[in-house]
Amino acid sequence: MRILLKGKHMILGLILIVVGIIIDQGTKALAFSHFLMNTDYPAIPGLFKFHLLENDGAAWGMFSNKLWFFIIITVVALGFLTYLAKDFDLKNHAIYSASYILVCVGTIGNFIDRLFNNGYVKDFLTFDFINFPSFNFADMCMTVGCIFLVIDILFGETGARWTRNT
């Protein structure tokens, strides 16, 4: 019975990952079909704007023009995420599982961009009030997922479980 329940959780997790990827790719398609490149579109003046950017690097343009680097890192990350799927359990490890979903959405969403957009990621969201790089839905998922995972490892069930197993 436990294996059957875990299988249902895995299927739900896969569905949520696919939905997240659809949201990511859909928001990018909408932004890039309705706005012009390198033009500011204030959403909340002084706080937040839309600004289309084709980013061939990481945050703040780090590792610009290093497509093979990003492909290798992403393939390694996907392999590691496949390994981490063994602990996926929405009922008993909710924070870990939600983090896992978000990190998968972020990783795969931006990987799709790099593969099908000549090596760049489509960014379109920018904060006005701080020097923060432009970003997209996949970036938000990756950031929030990593933050939740670190919190869970340091203070939650995942960290306690890993400590017990060592």
C-alpha angles and dihedrals in degrees: 000000000000091000091051091050091048089051090054090050090050091050091049089048091051091048091051091049091051091047090050092050090049090051091048095048092040095053091048091050092048094048094046093047096048105036134055124240118263094008123122119232108186113218097172106009113237092010114052139006143171113245120165116224134171102216116197092177139042127273113332088009095290114166091014114187093013099122095153090052090055093045092051093045091048094048090049090047092050090050090051091047089052089055092047091053088082089077095046109127119146094195102047101024103031099155093046091047094047089048090050092052093049094048091049091050091050095046097046096039094057092039089058089053093050093049097047103030104057093269100309134111121226110239122179111156122086135174115224099199101058137035095256125145121253112264146179139214093279090054091051091050092048093048097046092042092052092047092051091046092052091048090049092048093047101039110007145066097287093059092045091048093049091047091052091051095054 
